[in-house]
Amino acid sequence: MSYDVVIVGSGIVGAACAASLSASRLRVLVLDSSGIATGTTAAGMGHIVLMDDSEAQLALTGYSRKLWNTLAQELPADAEYEHCGTIWVAADEDEMNEVRRKQIVYASHGSDAEILDGRALRELEPNLRGGLAGGLLVQDDSVVYQLCATKFLIERAARYGTTIRTGTNVIEISDDGVRLENGEVIAAGVIINAAGVFASELSPELKIVKRKGHLAITERYPNFVRHQLIELGYLKSAHGSDGDSVAFNVQPRITGQILLGSSRQFGVESNQIDFEILKRMTNRAFEYMPDLKTLSTVRVWTGFRPATSDNLPYIGKIPGHENVYAAAGHEGLGITTSLGTAELLTSAILGKKPAIPIEPYLPSRTITEH
């Protein structure tokens, strides 16, 4: 059987693409070598966040966040969608200057962002240590349990007729379709590479590298944390390209649990817990919230994020191909930008005008066609 679209990868990006394309009455097949949302998606925090590292990043995260806030009305309870907002925490006056800059940028793009002084910050988050300069409260940011959100999107795609095959290893992508490890060839009009950290193995043109990260989650401590809290130094940590880094990044869950991040490591292939990095990560969190060290942790795990050199994902046709598209390289923003990515690709495939320009995300920006 042939398909209009074959999507390689069933993480949240692939699932969103399947839901969007099948809603347009295309015959879609999703293939994954393991299971639904078992790769990078499983290693994310589920933070839906506006980011302004570049105009292109701001446009995509803002567009996708609006799509998430609309979809929230349809999500099941187990997706744990919560409008908790984000507070970017400023430790000193230099970081307050960054708070003021971000507030101007966000306000100019229609985002509700409020500058907090030290007292207002402590009133909103009393478990933060004293002496912090303030922060930026971004009201429209949210949290979602991405595993159940991915399941919802896959099930929606299936209701539209999408076929899902897991435990199926794709070894080659071409303009004609995909070839599986067992020798089977599946024809398709369009192939979407949404294989996360493995995307560059199937499409070597994509300049994607792995970044390892650690997460930890606590027992239930309701109201210990009320907003997603991130130190402003996180931006340097997230976008640095040299060495290992950690940053204060904690998230409240509807369950009352607290999710702790974040760490980043290049050039590491093992998925084993690096206890030195974990210690650095938790110690960084304790600097901002000293009482965190009194809480019990129930699980620690790792994962890999697919990173690009300019911190933007690849969305669109891969140069040198007529029918092969990329939806990969989202690094730590795959959950945030999954819905926007899906809509941009759907518009490109159907020849429709996208809601925002797709050009900044096209793979051609870093790939020269031979």
DRENVEXBA-716441 format. One line per field, with one value per residue (C-alpha): residue in one letter; x, y, z. Coordinates in Angstrom, 2 decimals. Layout:
BEGIN
resn	A; ...
c1	X; ...
c2	Y; ...
c3	Z; ...
end
This chain:
BEGIN
resn	M; S; Y; D; V; V; I; V; G; S; G; I; V; G; A; A; C; A; A; S; L; S; A; S; R; L; R; V; L; V; L; D; S; S; G; I; A; T; G; T; T; A; A; G; M; G; H; I; V; L; M; D; D; S; E; A; Q; L; A; L; T; G; Y; S; R; K; L; W; N; T; L; A; Q; E; L; P; A; D; A; E; Y; E; H; C; G; T; I; W; V; A; A; D; E; D; E; M; N; E; V; R; R; K; Q; I; V; Y; A; S; H; G; S; D; A; E; I; L; D; G; R; A; L; R; E; L; E; P; N; L; R; G; G; L; A; G; G; L; L; V; Q; D; D; S; V; V; Y; Q; L; C; A; T; K; F; L; I; E; R; A; A; R; Y; G; T; T; I; R; T; G; T; N; V; I; E; I; S; D; D; G; V; R; L; E; N; G; E; V; I; A; A; G; V; I; I; N; A; A; G; V; F; A; S; E; L; S; P; E; L; K; I; V; K; R; K; G; H; L; A; I; T; E; R; Y; P; N; F; V; R; H; Q; L; I; E; L; G; Y; L; K; S; A; H; G; S; D; G; D; S; V; A; F; N; V; Q; P; R; I; T; G; Q; I; L; L; G; S; S; R; Q; F; G; V; E; S; N; Q; I; D; F; E; I; L; K; R; M; T; N; R; A; F; E; Y; M; P; D; L; K; T; L; S; T; V; R; V; W; T; G; F; R; P; A; T; S; D; N; L; P; Y; I; G; K; I; P; G; H; E; N; V; Y; A; A; A; G; H; E; G; L; G; I; T; T; S; L; G; T; A; E; L; L; T; S; A; I; L; G; K; K; P; A; I; P; I; E; P; Y; L; P; S; R; T; I; T; E; H
c1	0.00; 1.20; 0.57; 0.34; 2.68; 5.03; 6.28; 9.38; 9.19; 6.30; 7.49; 5.39; 6.56; 5.74; 2.43; 1.47; 2.37; 0.25; -2.75; -2.53; -1.94; -4.55; -7.09; -6.53; -7.64; -4.20; -3.37; -0.68; 1.60; 3.69; 6.71; 8.82; 11.62; 10.48; 7.23; 5.15; 6.99; 9.85; 12.74; 13.42; 9.77; 10.06; 13.04; 11.35; 9.84; 6.61; 7.16; 5.30; 7.31; 7.84; 11.51; 13.30; 16.80; 16.03; 13.09; 12.53; 12.47; 10.08; 7.77; 7.65; 7.30; 4.66; 2.65; 2.89; 1.96; -1.27; -2.05; -1.43; -3.67; -6.44; -5.89; -5.90; -9.70; -9.74; -6.95; -7.91; -7.32; -4.32; -2.47; -2.26; -2.32; -1.84; -1.52; 1.06; 3.11; 6.89; 9.01; 12.47; 14.39; 16.95; 19.70; 21.15; 20.78; 22.56; 19.97; 17.20; 18.41; 17.76; 14.33; 13.49; 14.73; 12.69; 9.57; 9.80; 10.30; 7.46; 5.08; 5.84; 4.71; 1.48; 2.62; 1.58; 4.84; 5.12; 8.31; 8.61; 10.79; 12.37; 9.40; 6.82; 8.94; 9.11; 5.35; 4.64; 7.29; 8.02; 10.39; 12.88; 15.84; 15.94; 18.04; 17.04; 16.62; 13.29; 12.06; 9.77; 6.37; 5.13; 1.48; 0.66; 3.27; 1.99; 2.93; 1.69; 2.37; 3.82; 3.51; -0.28; -0.45; 1.46; -0.90; -3.85; -2.40; -1.64; -5.14; -6.61; -4.54; -5.72; -9.35; -8.66; -7.29; -3.57; -1.79; 0.78; 3.50; 5.95; 8.88; 9.63; 13.16; 13.57; 17.05; 16.68; 14.63; 14.31; 11.99; 10.11; 9.46; 11.20; 13.06; 12.75; 15.33; 13.40; 13.75; 10.20; 9.81; 6.87; 5.95; 4.84; 4.19; 5.90; 8.29; 8.78; 11.90; 10.80; 13.25; 14.63; 18.27; 18.36; 17.17; 20.69; 21.36; 18.56; 19.26; 22.98; 22.39; 20.76; 23.36; 22.06; 24.04; 22.93; 22.75; 22.29; 20.14; 19.09; 15.75; 14.61; 11.12; 10.10; 7.37; 4.16; 4.59; 1.58; 2.22; 5.92; 6.41; 3.63; 5.20; 7.80; 10.96; 14.05; 17.18; 18.08; 21.48; 19.65; 19.83; 23.63; 23.49; 20.96; 22.68; 26.32; 28.25; 31.23; 31.42; 28.81; 26.37; 23.60; 20.92; 18.10; 14.87; 11.98; 8.39; 5.24; 3.08; -0.66; 0.13; 2.01; 5.34; 8.25; 10.26; 13.90; 16.26; 18.35; 21.68; 23.33; 26.22; 27.74; 29.60; 28.10; 26.57; 25.76; 22.28; 23.50; 23.05; 26.13; 26.12; 28.61; 26.37; 23.31; 25.01; 25.87; 22.30; 20.66; 23.17; 22.32; 18.65; 19.41; 21.14; 17.81; 15.46; 17.36; 14.44; 14.43; 17.18; 14.66; 12.35; 12.41; 13.24; 11.43; 13.05; 16.02; 16.41; 18.27; 17.58; 19.02; 17.93; 18.54; 20.37; 21.25; 23.97; 21.55; 19.03; 16.28; 14.65; 14.66; 11.16; 10.55; 11.90; 15.45; 17.63; 18.39; 15.02; 11.62; 9.53; 11.56; 10.84; 12.40; 10.69; 13.72; 16.37; 14.04; 16.46; 14.68; 11.71; 10.15; 7.12; 6.55; 6.96; 5.44; 2.05; 3.53; 5.94; 3.05; 1.01; 3.97; 4.69; 1.05; 0.88; 4.10; 2.94; -0.53; 0.81; -0.99; 0.24; 1.62; 0.55; 4.16; 7.01; 8.67; 11.91; 13.90; 13.46; 14.12; 16.93; 18.46; 19.76; 22.61; 22.65; 24.13; 22.47; 24.93
c2	0.00; 3.52; 6.59; 10.30; 10.91; 8.70; 10.22; 8.71; 9.29; 9.21; 11.77; 14.84; 16.51; 13.48; 13.01; 16.66; 16.36; 13.21; 14.86; 17.95; 16.19; 13.49; 16.19; 17.42; 13.97; 12.77; 9.08; 9.06; 6.36; 6.89; 4.65; 4.40; 2.02; 1.85; 3.21; 6.36; 9.26; 7.10; 9.25; 12.95; 13.59; 11.37; 13.40; 16.81; 18.99; 19.73; 23.48; 25.53; 28.72; 31.90; 32.28; 35.23; 34.07; 35.32; 36.82; 33.45; 31.64; 34.22; 33.86; 30.05; 29.72; 32.46; 30.90; 27.43; 28.66; 30.12; 26.77; 24.99; 27.38; 26.67; 22.90; 22.94; 23.02; 19.60; 17.87; 15.10; 15.52; 13.18; 15.66; 17.84; 21.11; 23.97; 27.72; 28.17; 30.84; 31.25; 33.42; 34.25; 34.80; 37.61; 37.22; 40.73; 44.11; 43.00; 40.28; 42.78; 44.70; 41.54; 41.29; 44.80; 44.02; 40.83; 42.60; 45.18; 42.48; 40.32; 43.27; 44.35; 40.88; 40.99; 38.80; 39.60; 39.91; 41.63; 42.87; 41.77; 43.35; 41.25; 41.55; 40.64; 37.67; 36.38; 36.83; 34.73; 32.11; 32.16; 29.19; 31.13; 32.39; 35.97; 38.61; 37.89; 41.07; 40.18; 38.54; 38.52; 36.82; 35.54; 34.68; 32.81; 30.07; 26.64; 23.14; 19.91; 16.24; 15.62; 11.83; 11.98; 14.96; 12.94; 10.00; 12.36; 13.65; 10.12; 8.95; 11.97; 11.13; 7.50; 8.64; 10.49; 7.27; 7.44; 4.09; 3.75; 1.10; 0.91; -1.45; -0.70; 0.42; 2.71; 2.49; 4.65; 7.64; 8.62; 10.63; 7.43; 6.33; 4.50; 1.22; -0.80; -2.99; -6.09; -5.07; -3.80; -0.66; 1.66; 4.14; 7.64; 10.96; 12.81; 11.61; 13.59; 12.96; 13.57; 11.11; 13.41; 12.75; 10.05; 12.38; 13.04; 9.30; 9.10; 12.53; 13.28; 16.73; 17.78; 19.26; 17.90; 16.97; 15.29; 17.16; 15.00; 16.21; 15.05; 15.43; 14.59; 14.51; 14.65; 13.25; 15.32; 18.70; 20.80; 24.55; 24.32; 25.79; 27.70; 28.78; 27.40; 29.01; 29.53; 31.47; 34.03; 32.37; 29.43; 31.20; 31.07; 27.44; 26.38; 28.04; 27.54; 25.17; 24.39; 22.12; 20.85; 23.25; 23.31; 25.84; 26.33; 25.22; 23.83; 23.08; 22.50; 19.54; 19.25; 16.14; 18.31; 16.90; 19.13; 18.51; 19.64; 20.46; 21.27; 20.05; 19.95; 17.85; 17.54; 14.55; 12.03; 8.84; 6.98; 7.39; 6.48; 9.00; 11.17; 11.68; 14.54; 16.48; 15.55; 16.89; 20.14; 20.46; 19.89; 22.11; 24.88; 24.43; 24.52; 27.89; 29.36; 27.23; 25.99; 23.95; 21.78; 19.73; 18.59; 17.02; 13.38; 12.52; 9.52; 9.31; 10.57; 9.99; 11.21; 11.87; 13.43; 16.58; 17.16; 20.49; 22.71; 25.35; 28.31; 27.00; 26.74; 23.53; 22.25; 22.57; 22.08; 20.39; 19.05; 20.36; 17.77; 16.09; 16.62; 14.81; 14.58; 17.07; 17.65; 18.24; 17.88; 19.67; 21.27; 20.71; 21.69; 23.34; 20.36; 20.26; 24.00; 24.17; 20.83; 22.24; 25.17; 22.85; 20.63; 23.54; 24.99; 21.62; 21.01; 24.41; 23.70; 20.26; 21.49; 24.63; 26.99; 30.24; 29.58; 31.54; 32.69; 32.64; 29.23; 30.53; 30.94; 27.23; 25.73; 23.15; 25.05; 27.70; 25.39; 22.95; 23.51; 21.46; 19.43
c3	0.00; -0.76; 1.36; 0.77; 3.70; 5.70; 8.98; 10.54; 14.29; 16.77; 19.28; 19.88; 16.65; 14.51; 16.31; 15.73; 12.05; 11.74; 13.40; 11.21; 7.89; 8.44; 9.32; 5.75; 4.52; 3.52; 3.94; 6.63; 8.01; 11.15; 11.69; 14.82; 15.79; 19.41; 20.87; 20.98; 22.64; 23.92; 22.65; 23.19; 24.04; 27.12; 28.32; 28.17; 30.88; 29.03; 29.32; 26.71; 26.70; 24.70; 23.82; 22.22; 21.37; 17.84; 15.96; 14.30; 17.63; 19.05; 16.06; 16.19; 19.96; 20.03; 17.21; 18.72; 22.18; 20.78; 19.16; 22.47; 24.38; 21.87; 21.94; 25.76; 25.74; 24.04; 25.93; 28.37; 32.08; 32.02; 29.80; 32.95; 31.00; 33.42; 32.85; 35.60; 33.82; 33.82; 36.07; 34.75; 37.99; 38.16; 40.75; 40.48; 38.80; 35.63; 35.19; 35.95; 32.90; 30.91; 32.53; 31.33; 27.83; 27.63; 28.89; 26.10; 23.47; 24.76; 25.11; 21.53; 20.42; 22.41; 25.29; 28.85; 30.78; 34.17; 35.83; 39.46; 42.10; 44.84; 47.19; 44.53; 43.48; 47.07; 47.54; 44.45; 45.28; 49.02; 48.82; 46.74; 48.76; 49.91; 48.21; 44.60; 42.56; 40.91; 37.76; 34.75; 35.02; 31.66; 32.20; 28.99; 29.38; 30.37; 31.38; 29.80; 30.47; 27.05; 27.02; 27.32; 24.97; 22.35; 22.87; 22.36; 19.08; 17.84; 18.72; 16.94; 13.86; 14.05; 14.11; 10.87; 9.40; 10.17; 10.43; 13.23; 13.17; 16.07; 16.41; 12.77; 11.96; 8.94; 7.42; 4.32; 3.19; -0.47; -2.70; -3.48; 0.09; 2.92; 3.22; 6.41; 8.10; 7.04; 3.39; 2.97; 0.85; 1.49; -1.24; -0.32; -1.98; 0.88; 3.58; 6.80; 8.84; 12.43; 13.95; 16.64; 17.53; 14.83; 12.06; 10.79; 10.46; 7.89; 6.39; 6.81; 5.32; 8.58; 10.92; 14.21; 17.31; 20.54; 23.83; 26.88; 29.75; 33.24; 35.00; 38.52; 40.02; 43.68; 45.83; 46.13; 47.83; 46.78; 46.35; 47.09; 43.61; 41.83; 38.54; 36.19; 37.58; 35.44; 36.20; 33.57; 33.36; 31.76; 28.42; 28.45; 29.57; 26.94; 24.03; 24.89; 22.66; 24.84; 27.86; 30.27; 31.88; 34.47; 35.37; 37.88; 36.20; 38.28; 37.35; 39.39; 38.37; 38.94; 40.97; 43.49; 42.36; 41.37; 38.21; 38.33; 35.48; 33.74; 32.45; 29.02; 27.78; 24.32; 22.97; 25.41; 24.03; 27.25; 28.67; 32.15; 34.95; 35.39; 39.14; 39.00; 36.60; 38.66; 41.79; 40.01; 38.74; 42.12; 43.93; 41.49; 42.32; 46.06; 45.60; 44.48; 46.61; 49.67; 51.04; 47.91; 49.57; 52.21; 49.61; 48.51; 44.91; 43.41; 39.99; 37.98; 34.25; 31.18; 27.52; 24.40; 22.61; 18.87; 18.59; 15.63; 15.42; 15.35; 17.91; 15.31; 14.07; 10.51; 9.08; 5.36; 2.27; 2.43; -0.44; -3.09; -2.60; -4.14; -1.57; 1.65; 4.41; 7.82; 11.16; 13.40; 15.43; 17.99; 20.92; 24.14; 22.41; 20.63; 22.90; 22.69; 18.91; 17.87; 16.90; 15.00; 13.20; 12.13; 10.76; 8.86; 7.25; 6.41; 4.69; 2.77; 1.61; 0.60; -1.07; 1.32; 2.82; 6.32; 9.38; 9.85; 7.30; 7.05; 5.52; 8.78; 9.53; 6.10; 6.03; 3.11; 5.53; 6.57; 3.66; 0.22; -2.50; -4.52
end
